[in-house]
Amino acid sequence: MSNKAKQHDTLNAGAEVKFTASLRAAAEKKLAQMAPADIPSRPVEEIFHELQICQIELGMQDEELQRAQLMIKESRERYTDFYDLAPVGFVTLGREAMIDEINLTGAALLGEERGKLLHKHFAVFVAPEDIEHWTQHFTSVLQRDDKSTCELAVLRGDKTRCQVRLDSLRQMQDNESIVVHIVLTDISENKRSEDELREQEQFFRMITENVDDFIAVLDLEGRRLYNSPSYAKLFGDPEALKGTDSFAEIHPEDREHVRRVFTETVNTGIGLRIEYRFAMPDGSIRHMESCGGVIRNSLGRPSRIVVVSRDITDRIKAEDQIRNLAFYDTLTKLPNRRMFDDRLNQAMAASNRTGRYGALMFLDMDNFKPLNDQYGHSAGDLLLKEVAHRIISCVREMDTVSRFGGDEFVVMLTELDTDKKPSIAQAGIVAEKIRAILARPYRLLLQQEGDTEKTIEYRCSSSIGVVMFIDHEYRPADLVKRADMVMYQAKESGRNQVRFFDI
């Protein structure tokens, strides 16, 4: 039997003695209250009856005593079970750190039979690297009145290692000796989890610190908790970003959209890939592509958002260049024939919906070839750029100016009148405006050998053919052919003219 159990039995035995003594005192008090002179004068039957009653009372008291003894026994057994089978170890050490008492759980933690552990130094079970830490802890406990905690590794009886936490408290005994009570908790699994988590964090940091992508950890409000070192390329020191609003640098036109996607990710746990722009401190724009993911807590609720982003500015520029090559004239930056065909189809569909006329103008520059022959193609290119600029100045934003190739241009006017005559008049005004501005002299600055410059003045008019359209009266290709045909009629009639088809 353990010392704790023996102490418990001693206390119970004392309680039993006190209870018996109280019964005896009660009987003696009752007998003392009876006068000796009264006894002979009372009938024997009465005295016998009283003795029977006393016998019954004593029997009842005996039963009560037995029940109390049974309760004490059950209490002792429960105490023993609680003490020995507790999920943590209980150890009592003397002043010299020798084991005076230990429960079964504590003995199992140390890997020895309980009987073999008594009067052994606790330090025997401490791993060598933690001996100094243990000594400092025990010395500190002996000098303090409050609880003290430490963690260390112990070597079990089978030489296996175990990580434990010690919650220690000094106590003074009745004989004024000092003991130290220790709660011994196995934290090996927690330590393994912490080590695994630490390894994962190190692995995560190794990745984030060595990739070009931008990795950010945000709280559920979008405030920055962590930014990978790659963010230094955009905003300087990543540490300075902690706690700041991750939406602050997003382009104002994109900010609300990004907020909505972020909120949706928090609410659904599903990350969406989006593109948006950063407005940089120097005024430049960076195009970003991002996708978010949710980190959940132990209850399965979102606690953090991880966002992985990459700078796609170069890709966007390359795509724009490809798009420009596919749909725009490289010299004048005007839509090319491919884009014009698409816009013409859209304009005809719109005309069908609105009932408004549109106009298609085909124009060719007069006297353009002699400029190339005399001054070279660089001079011709300068003139064509100026032609494009002058035509654009004569039309609305909703209209389209396109270069078909060489010195041929096409202009499309949309959303004119619902009546044909007013629409023809409107188209005629624009066509005449274009003819007049293109007939003005061109001052061209030419680069010559030796990096010298030469300015020349050149006159070059245009011949313009115009065809009206509404709904899908003609096919797009037919409209272009008709405009081209009347343009040649204007050229053959003396050039620098505007001609309408079938007026």
C-alpha positions as CSV (number, residue, x, y, z in Angstrom):
1,M,0.0,0.0,0.0
2,S,1.3,3.5,-0.9
3,N,2.1,6.1,1.8
4,K,-0.8,8.2,0.5
5,A,-3.2,5.3,1.1
6,K,-1.7,4.6,4.5
7,Q,-2.2,8.2,5.5
8,H,-5.8,8.0,4.2
9,D,-6.4,4.8,6.4
10,T,-5.0,6.4,9.4
11,L,-7.4,9.4,9.0
12,N,-10.3,7.0,8.6
13,A,-9.4,4.9,11.7
14,G,-9.2,8.1,13.8
15,A,-12.7,9.0,12.5
16,E,-14.0,5.6,13.6
17,V,-12.6,5.9,17.1
18,K,-14.1,9.4,17.5
19,F,-17.5,8.0,16.4
20,T,-17.4,5.1,18.9
21,A,-16.3,7.4,21.7
22,S,-19.2,9.8,21.0
23,L,-21.7,6.9,21.3
24,R,-20.2,5.8,24.6
25,A,-20.3,9.3,26.0
26,A,-24.0,9.6,25.1
27,A,-24.8,6.3,27.0
28,E,-22.8,7.3,30.1
29,K,-24.5,10.7,30.1
30,K,-28.0,9.0,30.0
31,L,-27.0,6.6,32.9
32,A,-25.7,9.5,34.9
33,Q,-29.0,11.3,34.7
34,M,-30.8,8.3,36.4
35,A,-30.7,8.7,40.2
36,P,-29.5,5.5,42.1
37,A,-32.4,5.8,44.6
38,D,-34.9,5.5,41.8
39,I,-33.7,2.2,40.5
40,P,-34.9,-0.3,43.3
41,S,-38.3,1.3,43.4
42,R,-39.0,0.8,39.7
43,P,-40.6,-2.4,38.4
44,V,-38.4,-4.9,36.9
45,E,-40.5,-5.0,33.8
46,E,-40.0,-1.3,33.2
47,I,-36.3,-1.6,33.6
48,F,-36.3,-4.6,31.3
49,H,-38.3,-2.6,28.7
50,E,-35.9,0.2,28.8
51,L,-33.0,-2.2,28.4
52,Q,-34.7,-3.6,25.3
53,I,-35.1,-0.1,23.9
54,C,-31.4,0.6,24.6
55,Q,-30.5,-2.6,22.9
56,I,-32.4,-1.6,19.8
57,E,-30.8,1.8,19.8
58,L,-27.4,0.3,20.1
59,G,-28.2,-2.0,17.3
60,M,-29.2,0.9,15.1
61,Q,-26.2,2.8,16.1
62,D,-24.1,-0.2,15.2
63,E,-25.7,-0.4,11.8
64,E,-25.0,3.3,11.3
65,L,-21.4,2.7,12.3
66,Q,-21.0,-0.1,9.8
67,R,-22.5,2.1,7.0
68,A,-20.0,4.9,7.9
69,Q,-17.2,2.4,7.9
70,L,-18.3,1.1,4.4
71,M,-18.5,4.7,3.1
72,I,-15.0,5.4,4.5
73,K,-13.7,2.2,2.8
74,E,-15.3,3.2,-0.6
75,S,-13.9,6.7,-0.3
76,R,-10.4,5.2,0.4
77,E,-10.7,3.0,-2.7
78,R,-11.9,5.9,-4.8
79,Y,-9.0,8.0,-3.6
80,T,-6.6,5.3,-4.4
81,D,-8.0,4.8,-7.9
82,F,-8.0,8.6,-8.6
83,Y,-4.4,8.9,-7.3
84,D,-3.0,5.9,-9.0
85,L,-4.9,5.9,-12.3
86,A,-4.9,9.7,-12.9
87,P,-3.9,10.6,-16.5
88,V,-0.9,12.5,-15.1
89,G,1.9,11.4,-12.8
90,F,2.0,12.5,-9.2
91,V,5.5,12.5,-7.6
92,T,6.5,13.6,-4.1
93,L,10.2,14.4,-3.6
94,G,12.1,15.1,-0.4
95,R,14.5,17.9,0.1
96,E,17.3,15.9,-1.5
97,A,15.1,15.3,-4.6
98,M,14.6,11.6,-3.7
99,I,11.3,10.0,-4.6
100,D,9.1,9.6,-1.5
101,E,5.9,8.8,-3.3
102,I,4.7,8.2,-6.9
103,N,1.5,7.0,-8.5
104,L,1.1,4.3,-11.1
105,T,0.9,6.8,-13.9
106,G,4.1,8.4,-12.8
107,A,5.9,5.1,-12.6
108,A,4.7,4.2,-16.1
109,L,6.1,7.5,-17.4
110,L,9.5,6.6,-15.9
111,G,9.2,3.0,-17.1
112,E,9.8,1.4,-13.7
113,E,7.8,-0.5,-11.1
114,R,6.6,1.8,-8.4
115,G,8.3,-0.1,-5.6
116,K,11.7,0.2,-7.3
117,L,11.4,3.9,-7.7
118,L,11.0,4.9,-4.0
119,H,14.1,6.6,-2.5
120,K,15.7,7.0,-5.9
121,H,17.0,10.4,-7.0
122,F,14.7,11.9,-9.6
123,A,17.8,13.1,-11.5
124,V,18.6,9.5,-12.4
125,F,15.8,9.7,-15.0
126,V,16.6,13.1,-16.4
127,A,18.4,13.1,-19.8
128,P,22.0,14.2,-19.5
129,E,21.5,17.4,-21.6
130,D,18.7,18.5,-19.2
131,I,20.5,17.7,-15.9
132,E,21.5,21.4,-15.4
133,H,18.1,22.6,-16.3
134,W,16.5,20.2,-13.8
135,T,18.9,21.2,-11.0
136,Q,18.1,24.9,-11.5
137,H,14.4,24.1,-11.5
138,F,14.4,22.1,-8.3
139,T,16.6,24.6,-6.5
140,S,14.2,27.4,-7.6
141,V,11.1,25.4,-6.4
142,L,12.7,25.0,-2.9
143,Q,13.0,28.7,-2.6
144,R,9.5,29.7,-3.8
145,D,5.9,29.4,-2.5
146,D,4.2,29.4,-5.9
147,K,4.0,26.8,-8.6
148,S,7.0,26.5,-11.0
149,T,7.0,24.8,-14.4
150,C,9.7,23.4,-16.6
151,E,10.0,21.0,-19.6
152,L,12.7,18.4,-20.0
153,A,13.5,15.0,-21.4
154,V,13.6,11.9,-19.2
155,L,15.2,8.5,-19.9
156,R,12.8,5.7,-19.1
157,G,13.8,2.3,-17.6
158,D,14.0,0.8,-21.1
159,K,16.3,3.7,-22.2
160,T,13.6,5.3,-24.4
161,R,13.1,9.0,-24.2
162,C,10.0,10.9,-23.2
163,Q,9.3,14.6,-23.1
164,V,7.6,15.7,-19.9
165,R,6.3,18.9,-18.3
166,L,6.8,19.4,-14.5
167,D,4.4,21.5,-12.5
168,S,6.1,21.7,-9.1
169,L,5.1,23.1,-5.7
170,R,6.9,23.2,-2.4
171,Q,5.0,22.2,0.8
172,M,5.9,22.4,4.5
173,Q,5.0,19.2,6.5
174,D,3.8,19.1,10.1
175,N,7.3,18.2,11.2
176,E,8.5,21.2,9.4
177,S,10.2,19.2,6.7
178,I,9.9,20.2,3.1
179,V,8.5,18.1,0.3
180,V,8.0,19.0,-3.4
181,H,4.9,17.8,-5.1
182,I,5.2,17.4,-8.9
183,V,2.5,16.8,-11.5
184,L,4.3,14.9,-14.3
185,T,2.7,15.3,-17.8
186,D,3.7,13.5,-20.9
187,I,4.1,16.1,-23.7
188,S,5.9,13.9,-26.2
189,E,3.1,14.0,-28.7
190,N,2.7,17.7,-28.4
191,K,6.5,18.1,-28.9
192,R,6.4,15.9,-32.0
193,S,3.5,18.0,-33.3
194,E,5.4,21.2,-32.6
195,D,8.5,19.8,-34.3
196,E,6.5,18.8,-37.3
197,L,4.8,22.2,-37.4
198,R,8.2,23.9,-37.1
199,E,9.6,21.8,-40.0
200,Q,6.5,22.7,-42.1
201,E,7.1,26.4,-41.3
202,Q,10.7,26.1,-42.2
203,F,9.8,24.3,-45.4
204,F,7.2,27.0,-46.2
205,R,9.7,29.8,-45.5
206,M,12.3,28.1,-47.7
207,I,9.8,28.0,-50.6
208,T,8.5,31.5,-50.1
209,E,11.9,33.0,-49.7
210,N,13.2,31.4,-52.9
211,V,10.4,31.8,-55.4
212,D,9.7,34.8,-57.6
213,D,5.9,34.6,-56.9
214,F,4.4,36.9,-54.3
215,I,3.0,35.0,-51.3
216,A,0.9,36.8,-48.7
217,V,-0.9,35.7,-45.6
218,L,-3.9,37.9,-44.7
219,D,-6.4,38.0,-41.9
220,L,-10.1,37.8,-42.7
221,E,-10.3,41.6,-43.2
222,G,-7.5,41.6,-45.7
223,R,-4.8,43.0,-43.5
224,R,-1.3,41.7,-44.1
225,L,0.2,39.2,-41.6
226,Y,3.1,38.0,-43.8
227,N,4.6,38.9,-47.1
228,S,7.3,36.9,-48.8
229,P,10.7,38.6,-49.5
230,S,9.7,38.9,-53.2
231,Y,7.4,41.8,-52.2
232,A,10.5,43.9,-51.8
233,K,10.5,44.2,-55.6
234,L,7.2,46.0,-55.4
235,F,7.0,47.9,-52.1
236,G,10.3,47.7,-50.4
237,D,10.8,46.1,-47.0
238,P,8.1,43.3,-46.5
239,E,8.2,43.7,-42.7
240,A,6.9,47.3,-43.1
241,L,3.8,45.8,-44.8
242,K,2.6,44.0,-41.7
243,G,-0.8,45.1,-40.5
244,T,-1.5,47.2,-43.6
245,D,-4.5,47.0,-45.9
246,S,-3.7,44.7,-48.8
247,F,-6.3,46.5,-51.0
248,A,-4.7,49.9,-50.6
249,E,-2.3,49.6,-53.6
250,I,-4.8,48.0,-56.0
251,H,-5.9,50.2,-58.8
252,P,-9.1,52.1,-57.9
253,E,-10.9,50.7,-60.9
254,D,-10.1,47.1,-59.8
255,R,-10.3,47.5,-56.0
256,E,-14.0,46.7,-55.5
257,H,-13.9,43.6,-57.7
258,V,-10.9,42.3,-55.8
259,R,-12.7,42.9,-52.5
260,R,-15.7,41.0,-53.7
261,V,-13.6,38.0,-54.8
262,F,-11.7,38.1,-51.4
263,T,-15.0,38.1,-49.5
264,E,-16.3,35.2,-51.6
265,T,-13.2,33.2,-50.8
266,V,-13.6,33.8,-47.1
267,N,-17.3,32.8,-47.2
268,T,-17.1,29.8,-49.5
269,G,-13.5,28.6,-49.0
270,I,-13.0,28.5,-52.7
271,G,-10.2,30.5,-54.3
272,L,-10.7,32.2,-57.6
273,R,-8.0,33.2,-60.0
274,I,-8.3,36.9,-61.0
275,E,-6.3,39.6,-62.8
276,Y,-6.0,43.2,-61.5
277,R,-3.6,46.1,-61.5
278,F,-1.3,47.5,-58.8
279,A,-0.9,51.3,-58.8
280,M,2.8,51.7,-57.9
281,P,4.2,54.6,-55.8
282,D,6.1,55.9,-58.8
283,G,2.9,56.1,-60.8
284,S,3.5,53.0,-62.9
285,I,1.1,50.1,-63.3
286,R,1.8,46.5,-62.7
287,H,-0.6,43.8,-63.8
288,M,-1.0,40.9,-61.3
289,E,-2.6,37.5,-61.3
290,S,-3.7,36.1,-57.9
291,C,-5.4,33.1,-56.4
292,G,-6.4,32.7,-52.8
293,G,-6.8,29.8,-50.4
294,V,-8.3,29.4,-47.0
295,I,-6.5,28.2,-43.8
296,R,-8.9,26.8,-41.3
297,N,-8.7,26.5,-37.5
298,S,-9.3,23.4,-35.4
299,L,-13.1,24.1,-35.6
300,G,-13.0,24.1,-39.4
301,R,-13.6,27.8,-39.7
302,P,-11.6,30.2,-41.9
303,S,-8.8,31.9,-39.9
304,R,-6.3,33.1,-42.6
305,I,-6.2,33.6,-46.3
306,V,-3.1,32.7,-48.3
307,V,-2.8,34.6,-51.6
308,V,-0.2,33.6,-54.3
309,S,0.3,36.2,-56.9
310,R,2.6,36.8,-59.9
311,D,3.5,39.8,-61.9
312,I,2.1,39.3,-65.4
313,T,2.9,42.8,-66.7
314,D,5.4,41.5,-69.3
315,R,2.8,38.9,-70.4
316,I,0.1,41.5,-70.8
317,K,2.4,43.7,-72.8
318,A,3.3,40.8,-75.1
319,E,-0.4,40.0,-75.5
320,D,-1.1,43.6,-76.4
321,Q,1.7,43.5,-78.9
322,I,0.3,40.4,-80.5
323,R,-3.2,41.8,-80.5
324,N,-1.9,45.0,-82.1
325,L,-0.1,43.0,-84.7
326,A,-3.2,41.0,-85.4
327,F,-5.7,43.9,-85.4
328,Y,-3.8,47.1,-85.9
329,D,-1.7,48.6,-88.6
330,T,1.9,48.8,-87.4
331,L,2.6,52.1,-89.1
332,T,-0.5,54.3,-88.4
333,K,-1.8,52.3,-85.3
334,L,-5.2,52.3,-86.9
335,P,-7.4,49.2,-87.0
336,N,-6.4,46.9,-89.9
337,R,-8.7,45.2,-92.3
338,R,-9.4,42.3,-89.9
339,M,-10.6,44.5,-87.1
340,F,-12.5,46.7,-89.6
341,D,-14.5,43.7,-90.9
342,D,-15.5,42.8,-87.3
343,R,-16.6,46.4,-86.6
344,L,-18.5,46.6,-89.8
345,N,-20.5,43.5,-88.9
346,Q,-21.2,45.0,-85.5
347,A,-22.3,48.3,-87.1
348,M,-24.7,46.6,-89.4
349,A,-26.2,44.6,-86.6
350,A,-26.6,47.8,-84.6
351,S,-28.2,49.5,-87.6
352,N,-30.7,46.6,-87.7
353,R,-31.6,47.3,-84.0
354,T,-31.8,51.1,-84.2
355,G,-33.0,51.7,-87.7
356,R,-30.3,54.3,-88.3
357,Y,-28.1,54.6,-91.4
358,G,-24.4,54.2,-91.5
359,A,-21.8,55.3,-94.1
360,L,-18.8,53.6,-95.5
361,M,-16.0,55.7,-97.1
362,F,-13.2,54.3,-99.2
363,L,-10.4,56.8,-99.9
364,D,-7.2,56.7,-101.9
365,M,-4.4,59.3,-101.8
366,D,-3.8,61.1,-105.1
367,N,-0.2,61.7,-106.2
368,F,1.3,59.6,-103.5
369,K,3.7,57.4,-105.5
370,P,5.9,60.3,-106.7
371,L,6.7,61.1,-103.1
372,N,8.1,57.6,-102.5
373,D,9.9,57.7,-105.8
374,Q,11.6,61.0,-105.1
375,Y,12.2,60.9,-101.3
376,G,12.0,57.2,-100.4
377,H,9.5,55.1,-98.4
378,S,10.4,56.8,-95.1
379,A,8.9,60.0,-96.5
380,G,5.8,58.1,-97.6
381,D,5.5,56.6,-94.1
382,L,5.6,60.1,-92.6
383,L,2.8,61.3,-94.9
384,L,0.6,58.3,-94.2
385,K,0.9,58.8,-90.4
386,E,-0.1,62.4,-90.9
387,V,-3.0,61.3,-93.1
388,A,-4.2,59.0,-90.4
389,H,-4.0,61.8,-87.8
390,R,-6.0,64.2,-90.0
391,I,-8.8,61.7,-90.8
392,I,-9.2,60.9,-87.1
393,S,-9.6,64.6,-86.3
394,C,-12.6,64.7,-88.6
395,V,-14.7,61.9,-87.0
396,R,-16.3,60.9,-83.7
397,E,-15.0,58.4,-81.2
398,M,-17.7,56.0,-82.1
399,D,-16.6,56.0,-85.8
400,T,-13.9,53.8,-87.2
401,V,-10.9,54.8,-89.3
402,S,-8.9,51.9,-90.8
403,R,-5.9,51.5,-93.1
404,F,-6.5,48.9,-95.7
405,G,-2.9,48.9,-97.0
406,G,-0.7,51.1,-99.1
407,D,-2.3,54.6,-99.3
408,E,-5.9,53.3,-99.0
409,F,-8.0,54.1,-96.0
410,V,-11.6,53.3,-95.0
411,V,-13.9,55.3,-92.7
412,M,-17.1,54.0,-91.2
413,L,-19.7,56.4,-89.7
414,T,-22.4,54.9,-87.5
415,E,-25.6,56.1,-85.8
416,L,-26.6,58.6,-88.4
417,D,-30.3,59.5,-89.1
418,T,-33.2,57.2,-89.5
419,D,-34.0,58.9,-92.8
420,K,-31.7,58.4,-95.8
421,K,-31.4,62.0,-97.1
422,P,-30.3,63.5,-93.7
423,S,-27.9,60.6,-93.3
424,I,-26.4,61.3,-96.8
425,A,-26.1,65.0,-95.9
426,Q,-24.3,64.1,-92.6
427,A,-22.0,61.7,-94.4
428,G,-21.3,64.3,-97.1
429,I,-20.3,66.9,-94.6
430,V,-17.7,64.5,-93.0
431,A,-16.4,63.3,-96.3
432,E,-15.9,66.9,-97.6
433,K,-14.2,67.8,-94.3
434,I,-11.8,64.9,-94.8
435,R,-11.1,65.8,-98.4
436,A,-10.4,69.4,-97.5
437,I,-8.0,68.6,-94.7
438,L,-6.1,66.0,-96.7
439,A,-5.6,68.4,-99.5
440,R,-3.6,70.8,-97.3
441,P,0.2,70.9,-97.7
442,Y,2.2,68.4,-95.7
443,R,5.5,69.5,-94.0
444,L,7.6,66.4,-93.6
445,L,10.9,66.3,-91.6
446,L,13.2,63.8,-93.3
447,Q,16.3,62.2,-91.8
448,Q,19.3,62.2,-94.1
449,E,22.8,60.7,-94.0
450,G,25.0,62.0,-91.3
451,D,22.0,62.5,-89.0
452,T,21.0,65.7,-90.7
453,E,17.4,66.7,-91.1
454,K,15.5,68.2,-94.1
455,T,12.0,69.6,-94.1
456,I,10.0,69.3,-97.3
457,E,6.5,70.5,-98.3
458,Y,4.4,68.1,-100.3
459,R,0.8,68.3,-101.6
460,C,-1.3,65.2,-101.9
461,S,-5.1,65.2,-102.2
462,S,-7.5,62.2,-101.9
463,S,-10.3,60.6,-103.9
464,I,-13.3,59.4,-101.7
465,G,-16.1,57.0,-102.5
466,V,-19.1,56.8,-100.1
467,V,-21.8,54.2,-99.8
468,M,-24.7,54.3,-97.4
469,F,-26.0,51.2,-95.5
470,I,-28.9,50.2,-93.2
471,D,-29.8,46.9,-91.7
472,H,-28.2,44.1,-93.8
473,E,-29.2,45.5,-97.2
474,Y,-25.8,44.5,-98.5
475,R,-23.2,42.1,-97.4
476,P,-20.1,43.7,-95.8
477,A,-17.9,42.7,-98.8
478,D,-20.4,44.2,-101.2
479,L,-20.3,47.5,-99.3
480,V,-16.5,47.7,-99.6
481,K,-16.6,46.9,-103.3
482,R,-19.2,49.6,-104.0
483,A,-17.3,52.2,-102.0
484,D,-14.1,51.2,-103.8
485,M,-15.8,51.5,-107.2
486,V,-17.1,55.0,-106.7
487,M,-13.7,56.0,-105.2
488,Y,-12.2,55.1,-108.6
489,Q,-14.9,57.1,-110.4
490,A,-13.9,60.1,-108.3
491,K,-10.2,59.5,-109.2
492,E,-11.0,59.1,-112.9
493,S,-13.1,62.3,-112.8
494,G,-10.1,64.4,-111.8
495,R,-9.2,63.4,-108.3
496,N,-9.6,65.3,-105.0
497,Q,-13.4,64.6,-105.1
498,V,-16.1,62.9,-103.1
499,R,-18.5,60.5,-104.9
500,F,-21.6,58.7,-103.5
501,F,-22.8,55.4,-104.7
502,D,-26.4,55.3,-106.2
503,I,-27.6,58.6,-104.9
